[in-house]
Amino acid sequence: ALQDAASVAGLLITTEAAIVEAPKKGGGAGGPPGGGMGGMGDMDF
C-alpha cells in the first residue's frame, strides 16, 4: 500500500510539474503569462 501511495504521489508531482511548465512555454508566445503566474501561487504545494 505504501509503495502504491508513493507511486501515485510521484505521478501527481510529475503531473503538476508538467502543468506548470506548459503555460510558461505557451505564455511566452501568447503574451499574457501574468494570469498563469497568479494561478501558480494558489496551488499551495
C-alpha positions as CSV (number, residue, x, y, z in Angstrom):
1,A,0.0,0.0,0.0
2,L,2.8,2.4,0.8
3,Q,4.6,1.6,-2.4
4,D,1.4,2.4,-4.3
5,A,0.9,5.6,-2.4
6,A,4.5,6.7,-3.2
7,S,3.9,5.8,-6.9
8,V,0.7,7.9,-7.1
9,A,2.4,10.8,-5.3
10,G,5.3,10.7,-7.8
11,L,2.8,10.8,-10.7
12,L,1.0,13.8,-9.1
13,I,4.2,15.7,-8.7
14,T,5.2,14.9,-12.3
15,T,1.8,15.9,-13.5
16,E,1.9,19.2,-11.5
17,A,5.3,19.9,-13.0
18,A,4.1,19.3,-16.5
19,I,1.0,21.5,-16.0
20,V,3.2,24.3,-14.6
21,E,5.7,24.1,-17.4
22,A,3.2,24.2,-20.2
23,P,1.8,27.7,-19.7
24,K,5.4,29.1,-19.5
25,K,6.2,27.8,-22.9
26,G,2.8,28.8,-24.4
27,G,2.7,32.1,-22.5
28,G,5.9,33.4,-24.0
29,A,4.4,33.4,-27.5
30,G,0.9,34.3,-26.4
31,G,1.8,37.3,-24.3
32,P,-0.3,37.1,-21.2
33,P,1.7,34.9,-18.8
34,G,0.7,37.1,-15.8
35,G,-2.5,35.2,-15.3
36,G,-0.7,31.9,-15.2
37,M,1.8,33.2,-12.6
38,G,-1.1,34.3,-10.3
39,G,-2.7,30.9,-10.5
40,M,0.5,29.1,-9.5
41,G,0.5,30.9,-6.2
42,D,-2.9,29.4,-5.4
43,M,-1.7,25.8,-5.9
44,D,-0.1,25.5,-2.4
45,F,2.4,22.8,-2.9
